[in-house]
Amino acid sequence: MKCPCIAIPIKKGEPARKFLLELAILDKTLKISSEDGELYLPIERELTPEELDELPKGAKQVEREFESHEKILTLEDILGFTPGYEVVGDIALIEADEPDAKKIADALLQIHKNVQTVLGAVSAVEGEFRTRRFKVLAGEDRTETVHKDHGFKYKVDLERAYFTPRLSTERQRIVLQIGEDDVVLDMFAGVGPYSIPIAKKCKKVIAMDKNPDAIHFLKENVDLNSIENIEVFEGDANEIALNFEGIADHVIMNLPHSADAFLDAAIFVTAPQGIIHYYGMTHEDDLFDSSIGLIEAAAKKVGRSVEVVECRTVRSYAPHQYNVCIEVRID
């Protein structure tokens, strides 16, 4: 079978394999092969240029013939359908009100050997700290885990702090924009999925969150990843920002349901020519314009202007609703 693959010197093959596993695109149905000192790793889709840059030096994206493994048992084999789920660390998440929730949970434990717990969500994302309530459907009785992403580790309790693996590619896109002399302010840092990888690239990160549990895990994750250039603050971003006028080259505003309430503070901390990465939840009929208008109005109040750098749809959130990112330069 011919498919896309990553060709890389054998000595660098293991870190490349682990990276592709983190992206969940290594094609496990095909056998990895080698020839003349090169290892060939089959992938389910082609890598973006940014993802390819993250691989060890010498990696190339090519096509090649591969042999298939013997058939691997799938969820569809067991259940007769493929359920929706996501995996955080060694915990799988599904909706508790699924008609076959217990059967799905047992199948997930059987298929995914790295999964030790299956949780069923019994609430939507709710409350000031945007957390969810879960019940254990199968496996170990816990909601805490360690999630690995792009070489970093994030300890999190899924009932105490918001975390989603679905934004991994988006977070990495932001990381790639950061320079070594930049100061970055993360207004809603959570357990650190933006702040920690950004800190490895820049001069300094100022990270804040109102949720004391998120701050607890953020501090643990700073230590877990041996980060030294992050300042962590617990409290309301609108109040904390008053201490950091005009210092940020990048401001991360990943609070899509209510980021507009913090625009004045974001503009206050942004340095001249700094970039605000604003996340919102918008209707498909007005993906960007209204949000851009809010940003422009906030800037105009303090005599500053806005240049739109990029607008993009991050993911579908609900019928006709999208999580979007608007990046603007503040003059």
Secondary structure, DSSP 4 states (H G I P E B T S, - for coil): -EEEEEEEEGGGHHHHHHHHHHTT-B-TTB--EEETTEEEEEBSSPPPHHHHHHSPTT-EEEEEE-PBPSPPP-HHHHHSS----EEETTEEEEETT-TTHHHHHHHHHHH-TT--EEEEE-S-SBTTTTB--EEEEEESS--EEEEEETTEEEEEETTTS---GGGHHHHHHHHTT--TT-EEEETT-TTSTTHHHHHTTSSEEEEEES-HHHHHHHHHHHHHTT--SEEEEES-HHHHGGG-TT-EEEEEE--TTTGGGGHHHHHHHEEEEEEEEEEEEEETTSSSHHHHHHHHHHHHHTT--EEEEEEEEEEEEETTEEEEEEEEEE-
